[in-house]
Amino acid sequence: MIELLTFLCLLLGAALMLTAAIGVVRLPDVLCRSHAVAKALTLGIFLMLMGLWLQLEDPRQGLKIVLAIFFQVLTIPVSSHLIGLISRREMSPLPSAPPSTENKPRTIRP
Amino acid sequence: MKAFGLNLLIATIWLLLSQAPSPAVFALGFLVGFIFLAAFRSVVGAENYIRRWAGLARFLWFFTREFIIANLNVAWTVLFRPLAALRPGFVAYDVTGLTRTEILILSYCLTLTPGTTTVEISPDFRTLIFHALDAQDPEQLRAQLDQKLKPALLAFTR
């Protein structure tokens, strides 16, 4: 039973990370790419670590894994935010310009 | 705050009374204390405390669902969706009146919920700019935030 759960967790986690990687290659610009990375990578790492936890002999060791999950989930959205912020600054030369709601941002060359 | 202290006190007493103290016993004591406080909430004045915990539970449930939907959404977009159908763009969202902590949690949730990532928070903490994969209808995106995420967030922070 635990074997099966571990298998599922690892498989799903790896599939999500693969999705994130394909997204980075396939999506058109930096901001779209950060969508894929922020979401799929967070859940992917979460599932991989859960799978590792299930395989531990002493479940109390899992507290470290809880910490690892906590820091990953804490930092991935921040890095995605920073990448977005910088690429937006690069696109609009005036940082104090009023926020635009137009639909087409200029794309950044990869 | 007083109710939280009382809950911790009950958990500590439970821990001291147990045969073999461990974190799990403390958690159980906390749960027992919570049930006690919920049962006698009008007597000990813990209505607000109970309401915020319930709000947090509902928020976590809502957020988990949105997070999983977001992942399916990303997988679908990446693998199957024609890129010409994407309409990426920036949307500004008014966050006047929210505290900094609330804006922080909101920006996290925006990044992890379907179709949106936080890009910028203005220095005066009044507007939050996010990037959406489908920004054809900014009004609808804002209305969705106003109706779903914001009330769920405010239910436990206030």
Interface residues (C-beta under 8 A of the other chain):
Chain A: L16 T19 A20 I22 G23 R26 L27 P28 D29 L31 C32 S34 H35 A36 A38 K39 A40 T42 L43 P77 S80 H81 G84 L85 R88 P99 S100 T101 E102 N103 K104 P105
Chain B: F67 I68 A70 N71 N73 V74 A75 T77 V78 L79 L83 L86 R87 P88 G89 F90 V91 A92 S107 Y108 T111 L112 G115 T117 T118 V119 E120 S122 T127 I129 H131 L133 A135 Q136 P138
